[in-house]
Amino acid sequence: MTGIDVSEAMLNQLRQKLLEIPPNLKLIHGDASQLPFSDGSVDVVLTVHMLHAVSSLKKFLDEIERVLKPNGFYLNAQWITLPARLEFEQHFKTILSKYQEPRPARQLHRVTNEINVEEYLRNKGYQCNYLVAKEWMVSNPIQELLDFYRSRAYGLCWLVPDESFQ
């Protein structure tokens, strides 16, 4: 097994949670859009809550296709964001835009609308199956959401410079 993360801090968190790194686990600090594996060499690719953070979703999915063995599996674990939280995030982005310098045309987080993942995979001949593994109701009060943003608990906050964020 190989774990890859673009954030060394996240890899360090995993190392701290494990009493020891199992001998069959290799951790790599790297970009999932440039997988360090030979063509057709991987049985399973598992991604967990990270599609929103890749710089190019198409490039990332092409890379998964490149490394998967024939009849391999791509498993993706994602959350479904509720409309109220999406509305809250839009307010956050609007406020934040008033404090940030204009950015170059390249946007790191404009991934979700770049391509439709299911359509993209189906067009390449893959079968997509969905399973809701766990469903629960979330009803954060506004103060709790603000506290989560203050602590940078959401990926939306990670790339905001400290000066702008404060």
C-alpha positions in Angstrom: 0.0 0.0 0.0 1.1 3.5 -0.8 -0.3 6.7 0.7 0.3 9.9 -1.2 -0.5 13.4 -0.1 0.4 16.8 -1.4 0.6 18.0 2.3 3.5 16.9 4.3 1.5 18.1 7.4 -1.3 15.6 6.6 1.3 12.8 6.3 2.8 13.8 9.6 -0.7 13.7 11.2 -1.1 10.1 9.9 2.3 9.2 11.3 1.4 10.6 14.7 -1.9 8.6 14.7 -0.2 5.3 14.0 1.9 3.7 16.7 4.2 2.5 14.0 4.1 2.6 10.2 3.2 -0.9 9.0 5.9 -2.5 6.9 3.5 -2.8 3.9 2.7 1.0 3.9 4.9 3.5 2.1 4.0 7.2 2.5 5.0 9.7 -0.2 4.8 13.4 -0.2 3.7 14.2 -3.8 1.0 15.3 -6.2 -1.7 12.7 -7.0 -1.7 14.1 -10.6 1.8 12.6 -11.1 1.6 9.1 -9.6 5.0 7.4 -9.3 3.8 4.0 -10.6 4.3 2.2 -13.9 1.5 1.9 -16.4 -1.1 -0.8 -15.4 0.6 -1.6 -12.2 -2.0 -0.8 -9.5 -5.0 -3.0 -8.4 -6.9 -0.3 -6.5 -6.8 3.5 -6.3 -8.6 4.9 -3.2 -9.2 8.6 -2.8 -10.8 10.1 0.3 -12.2 13.6 0.5 -9.6 15.1 -1.9 -11.1 15.6 -5.4 -11.8 19.2 -4.5 -8.1 19.8 -3.9 -6.5 18.5 -7.1 -5.4 21.2 -9.5 -6.7 19.4 -12.6 -9.4 16.8 -12.2 -9.0 15.6 -15.8 -5.3 15.1 -15.4 -5.8 13.3 -12.1 -8.4 10.9 -13.6 -6.2 10.3 -16.6 -3.3 9.4 -14.2 -5.6 7.0 -12.3 -6.5 5.3 -15.6 -2.8 5.1 -16.6 -1.7 3.3 -13.4 -4.7 0.9 -13.0 -4.4 -2.7 -14.1 -7.1 -4.0 -16.4 -10.2 -4.7 -14.3 -8.7 -2.5 -11.5 -10.8 -0.4 -9.2 -11.0 3.3 -8.5 -12.8 3.9 -5.2 -13.7 7.5 -4.2 -15.0 8.5 -0.8 -16.6 11.9 -0.8 -19.0 13.8 1.3 -22.2 15.5 0.0 -22.2 19.2 1.0 -25.6 20.4 2.1 -27.1 23.4 0.3 -27.0 25.5 3.5 -23.3 25.0 3.9 -22.7 25.7 0.2 -24.5 29.0 0.8 -22.4 29.7 3.8 -19.2 29.0 1.7 -20.4 31.4 -1.0 -20.7 34.2 1.6 -17.2 33.3 2.9 -15.8 33.6 -0.6 -17.6 36.9 -1.2 -16.2 38.4 2.0 -12.7 37.0 1.3 -12.6 38.4 -2.2 -12.7 41.9 -0.8 -9.5 41.4 1.0 -7.5 39.5 -1.6 -5.4 40.8 -4.4 -6.7 39.7 -7.8 -5.3 36.3 -8.7 -3.9 35.1 -12.0 -6.3 33.2 -14.2 -5.0 29.9 -12.9 -7.3 28.9 -10.0 -6.4 25.9 -7.9 -9.8 25.1 -6.5 -12.0 25.5 -9.6 -12.1 21.7 -10.0 -15.6 20.5 -9.3 -17.0 22.2 -12.4 -14.1 21.4 -14.6 -15.6 18.1 -15.7 -18.4 15.8 -14.7 -16.5 12.8 -13.2 -19.2 10.2 -13.8 -19.7 11.3 -17.4 -15.9 11.4 -18.0 -15.4 7.8 -16.6 -18.5 6.4 -18.5 -17.1 7.9 -21.8 -13.9 6.0 -21.2 -15.9 2.7 -20.7 -15.9 2.5 -16.9 -18.9 1.5 -14.9 -19.8 3.8 -12.0 -21.6 2.5 -8.9 -22.6 4.5 -5.9 -23.1 3.5 -2.3 -24.0 5.8 0.6 -21.9 4.2 3.3 -23.2 6.5 6.1 -25.9 9.2 6.2 -26.4 11.6 9.0 -28.0 15.0 9.5 -25.8 18.0 10.2 -27.2 21.1 11.8 -24.3 23.4 12.8 -25.3 26.6 14.5 -23.8 29.7 12.8 -21.3 30.2 15.7 -20.0 26.7 15.3 -19.5 27.1 11.5 -17.7 30.4 12.2 -15.4 28.6 14.7 -14.7 25.9 12.1 -13.7 28.6 9.6 -11.6 30.4 12.2 -9.7 27.1 12.9 -9.3 26.5 9.2 -11.1 23.2 9.4 -12.3 23.4 5.8 -10.2 23.0 2.7 -11.7 26.2 1.4 -9.5 28.0 4.0 -6.2 26.2 3.6 -4.7 28.2 0.7 -5.8 31.6 2.0 -2.7 33.6 3.1 -2.7 34.3 6.9 -2.9 38.1 6.4 -6.0 37.8 4.2 -7.6 35.1 6.3 -7.4 37.0 9.6 
